[in-house]
Every structure is written in structure tokens, then in C-alpha cells.
Amino acid sequence: MEKTEIKIYTAEDGKTTVEVRLENDTVWLNQNQLAHLFETERSVINKHILNIYQSGELDETATCAKIAQVQSDD
């Protein structure tokens, strides 16, 4: 089993930072992280993910973790 690593990427201007989890050669981001990366709302990311599942491009059971979305009140 490979180790899980956390990597932190920061844009050259220092304004954007994204933490990603690397596990078994796969990069994992939650919907909030994807929204931050693409400078959009989480609902837009959710819509795209649902379209990917409906089209059969990806299998939801293989790509979706069974954990709750938790949002901090920053």
C-alpha cells in the first residue's frame, strides 16, 4: 500500500493555494477545493460531476467517497 501524502500548491502571486491528497497515484480534491481551483461556485462543480456520472464517463461508486461535505464558517 502506498502512503497518502498532502501536497500544497501555491500560485506564483501567492493568492491561490490548493491542498491536494495524493493516494495511489491519484490526486483527490473535494468539491470546495475544485471550486477554488477553477474560481467558481461549488454548485457549478456539483453540476459538472452529476453530468459526468449521468453520461457514464465515470462510475460514481468508484470515484465518490462516502464522507459528508463539511463547510467551515470562515
SULPE-V753609 format. One record per pair of residues at least 6 apart in sequence whose C-alpha atoms are under 7 Angstrom apart, sorted by sequence separation. I is the first residue (numbers start at 0). GAP is how many residues later the second one is. D is the distance in whole Angstrom. If there is no record, write none. Layout:
{{I	GAP	D} {I	GAP	D}}
This chain:
{{9	6	6} {10	6	6} {20	6	6} {21	6	6} {34	6	5} {51	6	6} {52	6	6} {9	7	4} {19	7	6} {20	7	5} {34	7	5} {52	7	6} {8	8	5} {9	8	7} {19	8	6} {20	8	7} {7	9	7} {8	9	5} {19	9	6} {7	10	6} {8	10	6} {31	10	6} {34	10	6} {7	11	4} {30	11	6} {6	12	6} {7	12	6} {5	13	7} {6	13	5} {5	14	6} {6	14	6} {30	14	6} {5	15	5} {17	15	7} {30	15	7} {4	16	6} {5	16	6} {3	17	7} {4	17	5} {3	18	6} {4	18	7} {3	19	5} {17	19	7} {2	20	7} {1	21	7} {1	22	6}}
